[in-house]
Amino acid sequence: MATFVLVHSPAVGPATWQPVADRLRLTGHEVVVPSLLAIANGEPPYWPSVAATVVAALAGADERGPLVLVAHSNAGAFLPVIAASVMQPVECCIFADALLPAAAGSTPLAGEQFLPFLAGRAGPDGRLPRWTDWWGDADLGPLFPDEATRQAITAELPQLPLAYFRESVPVPPGWTGQRCAYLMFSEGYAEEAQRASALGWPVRFIRGEHLHQVVDPVAVADALVGIADGG
């Protein structure tokens, strides 16, 4: 049986995957949820520490079977380099409402049009406020099923340096040739899903918002299992 590796965006924390992890374990699956909360605590470049953190989290998992790597949001940029770095065989890479990496070269962690928005929010130390402080309540409210979940997720959010978003993540040559799939939640990622479909990947859509994995973890977990099983 495969081990599901649920990779959260560095802008949030592992709590965004915990409900899905709980559901997967309840149904008999092995799950690893690496914490990327410390990836930007050192000096740049920051991107290499993402793959290194996932590799460290998988230490001792070599007898658990192949891996199903799942990335959410900004973590999608790292999935090819994670797949190339882990010691275990990778059965499938699933992008869940996630940034789709470039086919070759490198993937910017923020688009040129978005960088001015971020730069305007950076403090004197070059760090950004927490992700939930970037947006108004009208944008954030629908993302969470209840106030308790919102508070739990907000409590662990890191303050990333603006320099993190100015980096680009190199992609291994030919990475799109491995087995991949796309799981779309929100309309904001429709273009990424269309790109995945153009690559010939399976694409599933669970209608919701960007953090749908905390709103309906049963549906998301079941979709991940179905994709991993080839359905």
Buried (B, 14 or more C-beta within 10 A) or exposed (E): EBBBBBBBBBBBBBBBBBBBBBBBEEEEBBBBBBEBBEBBEEEEEBBBBBBEBBBEBBEEBEEBBEBBBBBBBBBBBBBBBBBBBBEBEBBBBBBBBBBBBBBEEBBBBBEEEEBEEBBEEBEEEEBBEBBBEBEEEEEBEBBBBEEEBBEBBBEBBBBBBBBBBBBBBBBBEEBBEBBBBBBBBBEEBEEBBBBBEEBEBBBBBBEBBBBBBBBBBEBBBBBBBBBBEEE
